[in-house]
Amino acid sequence: MKKPLLLLLFILAPVLWAQAQYLRYGARVGGNFTKAHGDDAAEDNINNLAGLHGGLIVGYEFVSRLALQAEVLYEQKGFVYNDYPRTDIFRLTGDHRLHYITLPVMLKLQKGGLFAEGGPYVGYLFAENADITETEDSNSLVPAPPRDYPLSMHDFERWDYGYTVGVGLQLDNGLFMSVHNTGGLTSFSKELDQKNFGFKVSIGYLLRPRSADDLMWR
């Protein structure tokens, strides 16, 4: 049994060695524009929040036009309450920012300098911060003064699952620019139906793959 396995490994080793030239590493940074969507995310009362993202990339190019790419990113997501009706009387106004570590895994199709990519992601919420004010309807006889509306990590789901799709332009020297749409498939709130949704614009760099000659002499 050992001899056939050794023979197979001997045959495949040169192929695997040559394919190693298509392993690429890099990084990306950019800006996010996110909001919440769902049954409890009225379009008139929830606006976009600007945030940041950045992280590392590892990709494997099977052929010149097809690659599998995984990333580890820090991402700021969230939304802006704009006179959001918490109840018939009380309304919320202010920013809420969610801090995630996300791991997208995408299939990447390339033609010339253009590329399109998409796939699932999983995110872990490790921090949140909010600057939200609760006000009482002005039609009340004696409206209460505005006050801070407290939120904590206990109000949110730690894990977020969703999709990411995007297009971009990659130069021969490894620099690239891209635009992605991301959307959560599960609610980040434990009480409301509110899912992450947004767009991100990135710039980044992918190291050029080493040539087969370089690998041979290492």
Stockholm file with secondary structure:
# STOCKHOLM 1.0

chainA/1-218         MKKPLLLLLFILAPVLWAQAQYLRYGARVGGNFTKAHGDDAAEDNINNLAGLHGGLIVGYEFVSRLALQAEVLYEQKGFVYNDYPRTDIFRLTGDHRLHYITLPVMLKLQKGGLFAEGGPYVGYLFAENADITETEDSNSLVPAPPRDYPLSMHDFERWDYGYTVGVGLQLDNGLFMSVHNTGGLTSFSKELDQKNFGFKVSIGYLLRPRSADDLMWR
#=GR chainA/1-218 SS CHHHHHHHHHHHHHHHHHHGGGEEEEEEEEEEEEEEESTTCCTTTEECEEEEEEEEEEEEEEETTEEEEEEEEEEEEEEEEEEEESSSSEEEEEEEEEEEEEEEEEEEEEETTEEEEEEEEEEEEEEEEEEEEEEECTTSSSCCCCEECCCCGGGBCSEEEEEEEEEEEECTTSEEEEEEEEEESSCSBSSSCCEEEEEEEEEEEECCCCCHHHHHTC
#=GC SS_cons         CHHHHHHHHHHHHHHHHHHGGGEEEEEEEEEEEEEEESTTCCTTTEECEEEEEEEEEEEEEEETTEEEEEEEEEEEEEEEEEEEESSSSEEEEEEEEEEEEEEEEEEEEEETTEEEEEEEEEEEEEEEEEEEEEEECTTSSSCCCCEECCCCGGGBCSEEEEEEEEEEEECTTSEEEEEEEEEESSCSBSSSCCEEEEEEEEEEEECCCCCHHHHHTC
//
